[in-house]
Amino acid sequence: FPVPGALSAHLDACIAAHPSDMAVALRALDAEVEIRGPDGATRTAALDDLYRLPGDRPDLETTLEAREIITAVRLPAPSPGTAQVYRKVRDRASYAFALVSVAASVRLQDGRIAEVALAFGGVGVRPWRNPEAEAVLIGEPPSDALFLEAADVLLARARTEPANEFKVPLARGALTATLREATGLTPAAAGPDLTGEAA
């Protein structure tokens, strides 16, 4: 859950949810990692390429080779005026893994969304982005109706199990609340709270 195209063929072997907070935020920021091998040589990989699909080896989460280590993380400078928000929804009795998390990087221009990057945790086997959901937002003025349209695209191919189907409305509310904050759309102007029982 959710299933963005290429993931769908691999989830029967592994339905684990990616637990990291930092990696989700870094995914929204288009981070790259510097990797050093045992011979001292270095290579650079986009964060999205660092995490692998389960395939026939669900025990392997990354593309790191034996004895490779990450030595640096590189972040591109954001455009001036960009707002960045991270929201973590967790069980009220827990201080650990997110049930759902959303990282957003949003820039407004002339009252419309000019740039947006969204990443999600707790809903897939790696930090997950959906370019189609981001595309819905580009060029549009912020509104709850727009945010819910993006959520519909985001969740259109979600596959759930009985124990995690609650994450669909939770992800919808978390995305809406995160985009409200990132765009400055206040709850009073936006309408009723859609976040459910976020902790």
C-alpha atoms as an extended CHARMM CRD file, in Angstrom:
* protein
*
       199  EXT
         1         1  PHE       CA              0.0000000000        0.0000000000        0.0000000000  PROA      1               0.0000000000
         2         2  PRO       CA             -0.1150000000        2.2450000000       -2.0470000000  PROA      2               0.0000000000
         3         3  VAL       CA              0.9820000000        0.6670000000       -5.3300000000  PROA      3               0.0000000000
         4         4  PRO       CA              2.6340000000        2.9960000000       -7.8560000000  PROA      4               0.0000000000
         5         5  GLY       CA              2.8550000000        0.9410000000      -11.0300000000  PROA      5               0.0000000000
         6         6  ALA       CA              6.1580000000       -0.9120000000      -10.8250000000  PROA      6               0.0000000000
         7         7  LEU       CA              5.6560000000       -1.7600000000       -7.1670000000  PROA      7               0.0000000000
         8         8  SER       CA              2.5150000000       -3.7990000000       -7.7420000000  PROA      8               0.0000000000
         9         9  ALA       CA              4.2830000000       -6.8820000000       -9.0500000000  PROA      9               0.0000000000
        10        10  HSD       CA              6.5360000000       -7.0340000000       -6.0070000000  PROA      10              0.0000000000
        11        11  LEU       CA              4.2240000000       -6.4890000000       -3.0690000000  PROA      11              0.0000000000
        12        12  ASP       CA              2.9600000000      -10.0410000000       -2.7890000000  PROA      12              0.0000000000
        13        13  ALA       CA              6.4070000000      -10.9620000000       -1.4160000000  PROA      13              0.0000000000
        14        14  CYS       CA              6.6550000000       -7.9910000000        0.9510000000  PROA      14              0.0000000000
        15        15  ILE       CA              4.0690000000       -5.5890000000        2.3620000000  PROA      15              0.0000000000
        16        16  ALA       CA              6.3760000000       -3.9320000000        4.8890000000  PROA      16              0.0000000000
        17        17  ALA       CA              6.0630000000       -0.1470000000        5.2450000000  PROA      17              0.0000000000
        18        18  HSD       CA              9.1810000000        2.0030000000        5.0820000000  PROA      18              0.0000000000
        19        19  PRO       CA              9.7110000000        3.3930000000        8.6250000000  PROA      19              0.0000000000
        20        20  SER       CA             12.2400000000        6.2170000000        8.1870000000  PROA      20              0.0000000000
        21        21  ASP       CA             11.3690000000        9.8540000000        8.8480000000  PROA      21              0.0000000000
        22        22  MET       CA             14.5890000000       11.3660000000        7.5040000000  PROA      22              0.0000000000
        23        23  ALA       CA             14.5950000000        9.4160000000        4.2360000000  PROA      23              0.0000000000
        24        24  VAL       CA             11.0470000000       10.5240000000        3.4470000000  PROA      24              0.0000000000
        25        25  ALA       CA             11.9560000000       14.1730000000        3.9650000000  PROA      25              0.0000000000
        26        26  LEU       CA             15.1240000000       13.7660000000        1.9080000000  PROA      26              0.0000000000
        27        27  ARG       CA             13.1400000000       12.1480000000       -0.9050000000  PROA      27              0.0000000000
        28        28  ALA       CA             10.9370000000       15.2470000000       -1.1930000000  PROA      28              0.0000000000
        29        29  LEU       CA             14.0920000000       17.3770000000       -1.3570000000  PROA      29              0.0000000000
        30        30  ASP       CA             15.6180000000       15.3700000000       -4.2430000000  PROA      30              0.0000000000
        31        31  ALA       CA             18.5710000000       14.3490000000       -2.1210000000  PROA      31              0.0000000000
        32        32  GLU       CA             21.5500000000       12.4230000000       -3.4220000000  PROA      32              0.0000000000
        33        33  VAL       CA             23.8700000000       10.2290000000       -1.3950000000  PROA      33              0.0000000000
        34        34  GLU       CA             27.6110000000        9.8030000000       -1.7630000000  PROA      34              0.0000000000
        35        35  ILE       CA             28.6560000000        6.1780000000       -1.3800000000  PROA      35              0.0000000000
        36        36  ARG       CA             32.1890000000        4.9430000000       -0.6990000000  PROA      36              0.0000000000
        37        37  GLY       CA             33.3330000000        1.4310000000       -1.5120000000  PROA      37              0.0000000000
        38        38  PRO       CA             35.9910000000       -0.7050000000        0.1870000000  PROA      38              0.0000000000
        39        39  ASP       CA             38.6000000000        0.4390000000       -2.3480000000  PROA      39              0.0000000000
        40        40  GLY       CA             37.9810000000        4.1100000000       -1.5030000000  PROA      40              0.0000000000
        41        41  ALA       CA             36.1770000000        4.8830000000       -4.7540000000  PROA      41              0.0000000000
        42        42  THR       CA             32.9860000000        6.9270000000       -4.4740000000  PROA      42              0.0000000000
        43        43  ARG       CA             29.7710000000        7.0400000000       -6.4380000000  PROA      43              0.0000000000
        44        44  THR       CA             26.6410000000        9.1780000000       -6.2140000000  PROA      44              0.0000000000
        45        45  ALA       CA             23.0710000000        7.9170000000       -6.2890000000  PROA      45              0.0000000000
        46        46  ALA       CA             19.7090000000        9.6260000000       -6.1160000000  PROA      46              0.0000000000
        47        47  LEU       CA             17.9110000000        8.7000000000       -2.9120000000  PROA      47              0.0000000000
        48        48  ASP       CA             15.1860000000        7.0110000000       -4.9460000000  PROA      48              0.0000000000
        49        49  ASP       CA             17.8050000000        4.7300000000       -6.5140000000  PROA      49              0.0000000000
        50        50  LEU       CA             19.2360000000        3.8290000000       -3.0980000000  PROA      50              0.0000000000
        51        51  TYR       CA             16.0970000000        1.9310000000       -2.0520000000  PROA      51              0.0000000000
        52        52  ARG       CA             15.2490000000       -1.2020000000       -3.9970000000  PROA      52              0.0000000000
        53        53  LEU       CA             12.0150000000       -3.0470000000       -4.6500000000  PROA      53              0.0000000000
        54        54  PRO       CA             11.6030000000       -6.3500000000       -2.7860000000  PROA      54              0.0000000000
        55        55  GLY       CA             11.5540000000       -8.6000000000       -5.8560000000  PROA      55              0.0000000000
        56        56  ASP       CA             12.8120000000      -12.0520000000       -4.8880000000  PROA      56              0.0000000000
        57        57  ARG       CA             15.0400000000      -10.5990000000       -2.1220000000  PROA      57              0.0000000000
        58        58  PRO       CA             12.7650000000       -8.7850000000        0.3410000000  PROA      58              0.0000000000
        59        59  ASP       CA             15.5820000000       -8.9690000000        2.8940000000  PROA      59              0.0000000000
        60        60  LEU       CA             17.5760000000       -6.3870000000        0.9040000000  PROA      60              0.0000000000
        61        61  GLU       CA             16.2820000000       -2.8340000000        1.3060000000  PROA      61              0.0000000000
        62        62  THR       CA             18.9890000000       -0.8450000000       -0.4980000000  PROA      62              0.0000000000
        63        63  THR       CA             21.2430000000       -1.0920000000       -3.5350000000  PROA      63              0.0000000000
        64        64  LEU       CA             24.4000000000       -0.7890000000       -1.4140000000  PROA      64              0.0000000000
        65        65  GLU       CA             26.9970000000       -3.3960000000       -2.2890000000  PROA      65              0.0000000000
        66        66  ALA       CA             28.9900000000       -5.3320000000        0.2840000000  PROA      66              0.0000000000
        67        67  ARG       CA             31.1750000000       -3.0510000000        2.4540000000  PROA      67              0.0000000000
        68        68  GLU       CA             29.8310000000        0.1660000000        0.8840000000  PROA      68              0.0000000000
        69        69  ILE       CA             28.8650000000        3.0080000000        3.2060000000  PROA      69              0.0000000000
        70        70  ILE       CA             27.0790000000        6.3270000000        2.7840000000  PROA      70              0.0000000000
        71        71  THR       CA             29.5250000000        9.1460000000        3.4950000000  PROA      71              0.0000000000
        72        72  ALA       CA             27.4930000000       12.2370000000        2.5730000000  PROA      72              0.0000000000
        73        73  VAL       CA             24.0400000000       13.4930000000        1.6650000000  PROA      73              0.0000000000
        74        74  ARG       CA             23.6920000000       16.2860000000       -0.8860000000  PROA      74              0.0000000000
        75        75  LEU       CA             20.6680000000       18.5620000000       -1.1030000000  PROA      75              0.0000000000
        76        76  PRO       CA             19.9850000000       20.9790000000       -3.9530000000  PROA      76              0.0000000000
        77        77  ALA       CA             19.2620000000       24.5240000000       -2.8210000000  PROA      77              0.0000000000
        78        78  PRO       CA             15.5060000000       25.2110000000       -2.7840000000  PROA      78              0.0000000000
        79        79  SER       CA             14.0400000000       28.0020000000       -4.8660000000  PROA      79              0.0000000000
        80        80  PRO       CA             13.5500000000       31.2540000000       -2.9240000000  PROA      80              0.0000000000
        81        81  GLY       CA             10.2020000000       31.3280000000       -1.1530000000  PROA      81              0.0000000000
        82        82  THR       CA              9.8510000000       27.5590000000       -0.9140000000  PROA      82              0.0000000000
        83        83  ALA       CA              7.9930000000       26.2380000000        2.1500000000  PROA      83              0.0000000000
        84        84  GLN       CA              8.9450000000       22.8300000000        3.5240000000  PROA      84              0.0000000000
        85        85  VAL       CA              6.7180000000       20.8250000000        5.8860000000  PROA      85              0.0000000000
        86        86  TYR       CA              6.9790000000       17.3570000000        7.4060000000  PROA      86              0.0000000000
        87        87  ARG       CA              3.9780000000       15.6960000000        9.0700000000  PROA      87              0.0000000000
        88        88  LYS       CA              4.1560000000       12.4120000000       10.9730000000  PROA      88              0.0000000000
        89        89  VAL       CA              0.9840000000       10.6190000000       12.0400000000  PROA      89              0.0000000000
        90        90  ARG       CA              1.6140000000        7.9210000000       14.6260000000  PROA      90              0.0000000000
        91        91  ASP       CA             -0.2480000000        5.8400000000       17.1490000000  PROA      91              0.0000000000
        92        92  ARG       CA             -0.9770000000        7.9230000000       20.2490000000  PROA      92              0.0000000000
        93        93  ALA       CA              0.8530000000        5.4620000000       22.4800000000  PROA      93              0.0000000000
        94        94  SER       CA              3.9220000000        5.3160000000       20.2730000000  PROA      94              0.0000000000
        95        95  TYR       CA              6.9030000000        7.5860000000       19.6980000000  PROA      95              0.0000000000
        96        96  ALA       CA              8.3500000000        5.3690000000       16.9850000000  PROA      96              0.0000000000
        97        97  PHE       CA              7.3630000000        4.6180000000       13.3940000000  PROA      97              0.0000000000
        98        98  ALA       CA              4.8710000000        6.6980000000       11.4490000000  PROA      98              0.0000000000
        99        99  LEU       CA              1.5700000000        5.1770000000       10.4360000000  PROA      99              0.0000000000
       100       100  VAL       CA              1.6730000000        7.7040000000        7.6030000000  PROA      100             0.0000000000
       101       101  SER       CA              4.0970000000       10.5460000000        6.9840000000  PROA      101             0.0000000000
       102       102  VAL       CA              4.1130000000       13.3120000000        4.3790000000  PROA      102             0.0000000000
       103       103  ALA       CA              6.9880000000       15.5840000000        3.3600000000  PROA      103             0.0000000000
       104       104  ALA       CA              6.1470000000       18.5740000000        1.1810000000  PROA      104             0.0000000000
       105       105  SER       CA              8.2100000000       21.2090000000       -0.5490000000  PROA      105             0.0000000000
       106       106  VAL       CA              5.9990000000       23.8810000000       -2.1170000000  PROA      106             0.0000000000
       107       107  ARG       CA              6.6110000000       27.2240000000       -3.8010000000  PROA      107             0.0000000000
       108       108  LEU       CA              3.7850000000       29.6160000000       -4.6020000000  PROA      108             0.0000000000
       109       109  GLN       CA              3.9200000000       32.2830000000       -7.2830000000  PROA      109             0.0000000000
       110       110  ASP       CA              1.1430000000       34.8010000000       -7.8910000000  PROA      110             0.0000000000
       111       111  GLY       CA             -1.1920000000       32.7960000000       -5.6790000000  PROA      111             0.0000000000
       112       112  ARG       CA             -0.6680000000       29.5270000000       -7.5480000000  PROA      112             0.0000000000
       113       113  ILE       CA              1.4690000000       26.4600000000       -6.8890000000  PROA      113             0.0000000000
       114       114  ALA       CA              4.5560000000       26.8610000000       -9.0670000000  PROA      114             0.0000000000
       115       115  GLU       CA              6.6580000000       23.9840000000       -7.6780000000  PROA      115             0.0000000000
       116       116  VAL       CA              5.7620000000       21.0140000000       -5.5010000000  PROA      116             0.0000000000
       117       117  ALA       CA              7.4190000000       17.8130000000       -4.3310000000  PROA      117             0.0000000000
       118       118  LEU       CA              5.6610000000       15.2990000000       -2.0860000000  PROA      118             0.0000000000
       119       119  ALA       CA              7.0440000000       12.1810000000       -0.4480000000  PROA      119             0.0000000000
       120       120  PHE       CA              5.2980000000        9.6050000000        1.7180000000  PROA      120             0.0000000000
       121       121  GLY       CA              6.3530000000        7.1780000000        4.4340000000  PROA      121             0.0000000000
       122       122  GLY       CA              4.5470000000        4.3300000000        6.1320000000  PROA      122             0.0000000000
       123       123  VAL       CA              2.6560000000        3.4320000000        2.9530000000  PROA      123             0.0000000000
       124       124  GLY       CA              5.1850000000        1.5920000000        0.7800000000  PROA      124             0.0000000000
       125       125  VAL       CA              8.3880000000       -0.3880000000        0.8310000000  PROA      125             0.0000000000
       126       126  ARG       CA             10.5070000000        2.7260000000        0.2480000000  PROA      126             0.0000000000
       127       127  PRO       CA             10.0930000000        6.5050000000        0.4810000000  PROA      127             0.0000000000
       128       128  TRP       CA              7.4980000000        7.0890000000       -2.1880000000  PROA      128             0.0000000000
       129       129  ARG       CA              6.6910000000        9.8880000000       -4.6190000000  PROA      129             0.0000000000
       130       130  ASN       CA              3.8880000000       10.0900000000       -7.1420000000  PROA      130             0.0000000000
       131       131  PRO       CA              4.5720000000       12.5480000000       -9.9890000000  PROA      131             0.0000000000
       132       132  GLU       CA              0.9610000000       12.3160000000      -11.1680000000  PROA      132             0.0000000000
       133       133  ALA       CA             -0.3410000000       13.6210000000       -7.8380000000  PROA      133             0.0000000000
       134       134  GLU       CA              2.2100000000       16.4420000000       -7.9100000000  PROA      134             0.0000000000
       135       135  ALA       CA              1.2000000000       17.3700000000      -11.4680000000  PROA      135             0.0000000000
       136       136  VAL       CA             -2.4110000000       17.8920000000      -10.3550000000  PROA      136             0.0000000000
       137       137  LEU       CA             -1.2440000000       20.7260000000       -8.0830000000  PROA      137             0.0000000000
       138       138  ILE       CA              1.0390000000       22.6270000000      -10.4660000000  PROA      138             0.0000000000
       139       139  GLY       CA             -0.3750000000       25.9280000000      -11.7410000000  PROA      139             0.0000000000
       140       140  GLU       CA             -3.4230000000       25.8360000000       -9.4840000000  PROA      140             0.0000000000
       141       141  PRO       CA             -4.4370000000       28.0490000000       -6.5400000000  PROA      141             0.0000000000
       142       142  PRO       CA             -4.4030000000       26.1980000000       -3.2050000000  PROA      142             0.0000000000
       143       143  SER       CA             -7.7620000000       24.8230000000       -2.0310000000  PROA      143             0.0000000000
       144       144  ASP       CA             -9.1080000000       21.8060000000       -0.1970000000  PROA      144             0.0000000000
       145       145  ALA       CA            -10.8330000000       20.6700000000       -3.3840000000  PROA      145             0.0000000000
       146       146  LEU       CA             -7.4860000000       20.6870000000       -5.1930000000  PROA      146             0.0000000000
       147       147  PHE       CA             -5.7180000000       18.8620000000       -2.3730000000  PROA      147             0.0000000000
       148       148  LEU       CA             -8.4050000000       16.1680000000       -2.3130000000  PROA      148             0.0000000000
       149       149  GLU       CA             -8.0860000000       15.7750000000       -6.0860000000  PROA      149             0.0000000000
       150       150  ALA       CA             -4.3500000000       15.1720000000       -5.6300000000  PROA      150             0.0000000000
       151       151  ALA       CA             -5.1300000000       12.6610000000       -2.8870000000  PROA      151             0.0000000000
       152       152  ASP       CA             -7.5190000000       10.8260000000       -5.2200000000  PROA      152             0.0000000000
       153       153  VAL       CA             -4.7200000000       10.4530000000       -7.7640000000  PROA      153             0.0000000000
       154       154  LEU       CA             -2.2650000000        9.4500000000       -5.0560000000  PROA      154             0.0000000000
       155       155  LEU       CA             -4.5040000000        6.7100000000       -3.6840000000  PROA      155             0.0000000000
       156       156  ALA       CA             -6.1800000000        5.5280000000       -6.8840000000  PROA      156             0.0000000000
       157       157  ARG       CA             -4.0880000000        2.3530000000       -7.0960000000  PROA      157             0.0000000000
       158       158  ALA       CA             -3.7290000000        1.6680000000       -3.3910000000  PROA      158             0.0000000000
       159       159  ARG       CA             -3.8100000000       -1.9850000000       -2.3740000000  PROA      159             0.0000000000
       160       160  THR       CA             -4.5840000000       -2.6850000000        1.2340000000  PROA      160             0.0000000000
       161       161  GLU       CA             -4.8800000000       -5.5660000000        3.6480000000  PROA      161             0.0000000000
       162       162  PRO       CA             -7.6040000000       -5.6560000000        6.3310000000  PROA      162             0.0000000000
       163       163  ALA       CA             -5.0890000000       -4.5740000000        8.9760000000  PROA      163             0.0000000000
       164       164  ASN       CA             -3.9430000000       -1.4430000000        7.1260000000  PROA      164             0.0000000000
       165       165  GLU       CA             -6.9260000000       -0.2290000000        5.1100000000  PROA      165             0.0000000000
       166       166  PHE       CA             -7.3590000000        2.5830000000        7.6550000000  PROA      166             0.0000000000
       167       167  LYS       CA             -4.2720000000        4.1810000000        6.0850000000  PROA      167             0.0000000000
       168       168  VAL       CA             -6.1970000000        5.3100000000        3.0020000000  PROA      168             0.0000000000
       169       169  PRO       CA             -8.2890000000        7.9780000000        4.7780000000  PROA      169             0.0000000000
       170       170  LEU       CA             -5.3470000000        8.6790000000        7.0900000000  PROA      170             0.0000000000
       171       171  ALA       CA             -3.0700000000        9.4240000000        4.1210000000  PROA      171             0.0000000000
       172       172  ARG       CA             -5.7660000000       11.5970000000        2.5520000000  PROA      172             0.0000000000
       173       173  GLY       CA             -6.1020000000       13.6920000000        5.7010000000  PROA      173             0.0000000000
       174       174  ALA       CA             -2.3640000000       13.9090000000        6.2870000000  PROA      174             0.0000000000
       175       175  LEU       CA             -1.7260000000       15.0970000000        2.7300000000  PROA      175             0.0000000000
       176       176  THR       CA             -4.4620000000       17.7180000000        2.9490000000  PROA      176             0.0000000000
       177       177  ALA       CA             -3.2120000000       19.0410000000        6.2960000000  PROA      177             0.0000000000
       178       178  THR       CA              0.3820000000       19.1500000000        5.0760000000  PROA      178             0.0000000000
       179       179  LEU       CA             -0.5240000000       21.0510000000        1.9130000000  PROA      179             0.0000000000
       180       180  ARG       CA             -2.6430000000       23.4890000000        3.9220000000  PROA      180             0.0000000000
       181       181  GLU       CA              0.3490000000       24.2990000000        6.0940000000  PROA      181             0.0000000000
       182       182  ALA       CA              2.8150000000       24.4820000000        3.2110000000  PROA      182             0.0000000000
       183       183  THR       CA              0.6160000000       26.8430000000        1.1840000000  PROA      183             0.0000000000
       184       184  GLY       CA             -0.6020000000       28.9630000000        4.0980000000  PROA      184             0.0000000000
       185       185  LEU       CA             -4.2130000000       27.8940000000        3.6340000000  PROA      185             0.0000000000
       186       186  THR       CA             -5.6300000000       28.3260000000        7.1130000000  PROA      186             0.0000000000
       187       187  PRO       CA             -8.1290000000       25.8420000000        8.5590000000  PROA      187             0.0000000000
       188       188  ALA       CA            -10.7280000000       28.6060000000        8.9090000000  PROA      188             0.0000000000
       189       189  ALA       CA            -10.4660000000       29.4990000000        5.2260000000  PROA      189             0.0000000000
       190       190  ALA       CA            -10.1160000000       25.9160000000        4.0680000000  PROA      190             0.0000000000
       191       191  GLY       CA            -13.0780000000       24.3590000000        5.8430000000  PROA      191             0.0000000000
       192       192  PRO       CA            -13.3990000000       21.4860000000        8.3320000000  PROA      192             0.0000000000
       193       193  ASP       CA            -10.4320000000       19.5510000000        9.6230000000  PROA      193             0.0000000000
       194       194  LEU       CA             -9.7500000000       16.4630000000        7.4830000000  PROA      194             0.0000000000
       195       195  THR       CA             -6.8670000000       14.9870000000        9.4220000000  PROA      195             0.0000000000
       196       196  GLY       CA             -8.8170000000       12.4760000000       11.4890000000  PROA      196             0.0000000000
       197       197  GLU       CA             -7.0970000000       11.3650000000       14.6960000000  PROA      197             0.0000000000
       198       198  ALA       CA             -3.5660000000       12.4680000000       13.9240000000  PROA      198             0.0000000000
       199       199  ALA       CA             -1.3120000000       12.2890000000       16.9410000000  PROA      199             0.0000000000
